[in-house]
Amino acid sequence: MRLSESRIKEFIVHPEQEVRLTALLYFTASFTQDTSVMPLVIRAVEEYGRKAGYAMLRRAENLPQTEETACWLEDQLRGNLDPADIVDDNHRWAVGLVLSAADPALLLAGHAGAAELPLFPAPLAAHFRRRLEIHAWDWMRLWEALAQLGRETLEQRDFSPAQTDLGNVLLDAIARLGREPGLVADPLHDLPLEQWDPGLRAWMESVRVELLGRMRLESAVPMLVNFLGDEYDGVAEASAAALTRIGGDAVVREIARRWPEADEEFRFDAGGVLDDIHTDLAAETVLRVFGEAEEFELREFLAHTALRQLCEEAVDPVRRMLVDEFEADDPDRLDLQYALVAASTVMGARFPEYEGWYAEAVADRWGWEECEPGRMAEYVERFGITGGSFQRYPVPGDLEEPWDDEEWNDEDEPLDDEEWDEAEEDWDEEEEDWSDDEEEEAWEEEPEDKPVIAPPKPGRNDPCPCGSGKKYKKCCMRKDGEDKADDWLSI
């Protein structure tokens, strides 16, 4: 049985940071429209201080704001903050980011002057003003600006952080217009697609996936589910994010329908969507597919998904997996163990090892390693204000020549089986003829790659760039996939 949301909210002010974040993530990752959550974040910040409260604020950008919470955020930027102090500086950045992400209509009604406050970070203030300006643009002007952004990257072959920020602002404005009654249901409706470059048209189709989610169009669910597990990760990630925003049982039913015949890539993508859809059907579906899964890595992934449902029925099977299936020295074991303890604390569930595992988690700071805190300003300079969601999409020109893994003969035809055998023999002979010195020399002569403008995204198991000490998949990966990066300041 799923825990009631009123009960979950009580733990947003729990003394343990990891428990607070577990409760808060339940709402923020699902794009809740519940305006009672942000006041609890404010209470936690006031009770536990700016340093501990930073992690809460970094996850609050998806939360809807009210006049009262917007006033609190603005008052923080009038307060006694010293930008030279790293905790104060990160606090003002986190506050400014939450305020900047609020509904433009709310900001225009009484908070448009917040960007003029001395403590409002200057780069963020410029973004704040531009977002309010773009909010007033009409449908065609927004699309023309987005098309122009696409054109600018055709030669550049990448998105800079500033272009990423602009792209996300434009998408947000288009989606808000598209959700208004009486406007079009298709994001590409009435656009002059035939006048655009083929690469730009293809890119616009991929952007459409993001918009279908931001506009919360339930009719798009079958198409979006079909993209899960796509060989191009950007489309799959965008579809997963769109389905999370749409949410509801329509998404769950379509995933459940596809699951039995789906491959592993689909199941990982679909499991990520089920993470953040909180309905009885979603909880039932997650518990079922977790119980049926045979491959260990998928079972581990779905164990986390089951815990995020905050459903007591997940506690015992996850506990048994920890006890029976993990090697004692597997570092991923502690990740799942701490997630089980935090979720069980919120749910009030207990099991034989609970007390000992809880004490171990507290002593180990829930897996967050000690490290020097970094400045949010430096992170924004590297990755942009609005984070990685717009960077999911390929640069327009990349779509003009699809990648394939076939080898070709002199007549520009794919190699047949006999030609493949001959080619492999030639490659083996060439490899045998190379000495170690010759191979090393050849590598040294390779021209250096052209530097990209946007920094590369870390791998799932790489250390998180925010400096938390956790793996990327257990820290900022989820937030990077949806909007912004997380805890640049160590907890």
C-alpha positions, 0 to 999 in steps of 0.5 A: 500500500502506498504511503499517503502524500500528507504523511510523506510531506512530514518527512521533508523536515526530518532531522536526517538530510537523506530522509528529507531528500527522499521525501522531497524527491517524491514530489519534485521528480514527478513535477507535482503541482502541489503548492504546499510542498515549497513551504516545507522546503522553506521550513527545512532551510530555516530549521537546518541552515543554509548549508544543509538547506542548499540541497533542498533548494537545488531540488525545488526548482520544479515546485510551483511557487505562490505569492508567499513563497516568492516573497520569501525567496525575494527576501533572501536576496535582500538578506545578510549574505556575503558572496565571498562566503561559499555557503552564502554565495551558493545559497543566493544562487540556489534561491535565485534559480528557484525564483527564476524557474517560477511561473512567469505570470507570477513573477510579472505580477509582483516580482519582476524587479527581483533581478535588480536586487544586489544579491541576485547573481548577475548572470542569473539576473540577465537570464531572469529578465530574458525569460520574462521578455520571451514570455510575452512573445507569440507562437510564431515568434517563439518558433522562429527564434528556436529555428534560428537557434538551430541554424546557428548550430549547423556550423558550430556542431554543438550547443554552448551553455548560453544556447542551451539556456535560451533553448530551454526558455523558448521550449518552456514558453512554447509549452505554456502557450500550447497548454492554453485552451483553444490553442493547437494540440500539435507543437509543429502545427502551422510551421513552415517546415517545407521552407526549412533545411532538412537537417533543421526539420529533423531536429525540430521533430526531435524537439517536438518530443520534449514539447509533447511532455511539457505540454502534457499531451496524453494522446502522445503517450503511445508514440513516446513509449515507442521511443524508449530504448531507442538506439539514439540515447537523446531521443530515448531520454527526451521521451522518458522525460516527456512521459514523466511530465505527462504521468498518470495511468495512461503511461503506466498501462502503455509501458506495461503493455510493451514490457513483456516483449521489450528488450533490456534498453527499453526496460531501463528507460521505462523503469526510469519513467515508472520511478516518478509516476505515483499511482496505485497502478504504477506501484503494482506494475513496478512490484510485478516487473521487479519480481519477474526480472531475472538479470541482476543489473535490471533487478537492482535498478528496479529495486530503486524504482520500487523504493521510490514508490514509497510502497511498503510491499517493496521493503521485504523483496529489496531487503532479501535482494540485499541479503541474498544476491549482493556480494558483501563488497559490492559498492552498489550494495550500500547505495541500495541499502541506504535507499532502503533505510531512507524509504523505510524511515519515511514509511515507518517500515521496519525489518531485522537489520533496520536499526543497524543499517540506519546507524551505519548510514548515519555514520557513513553520511549516507554515502556522501563523501567528504570533499571540498565544496564547490561554488554554484557559480562555477557550475553554471559557467560550465553547464549553463543555468537550465542544465542538460535537457536541451542538450539531449538533442543532436546538433541539427547537422548531425541528423542529415547523415544517419550513422550505421555500422556497415562496412562498404566496398569500392562500389559503395555497397555493403560488404557481403559475407565473403568480402567480410571474411577477406576484410577481417583477414586483412585487418588481422594481418595488419594488426600482427605487422604493427609493433607496439612502438609503431602503434603508439606513434600512430596514436600520437600522430592522431589529430586532437579532437576539436574542443566541444563547447558544452562539456561532456556528460559523465557516465552512469558510474563516473564520479558526479561532477558536483563534488558530492562523492557519489556516482553520477547515477546516484546523484545528479544524473536524474536531475540532469536528465530533467532540468538542472544539476544538483548538489555542487555543494557537498552535503 
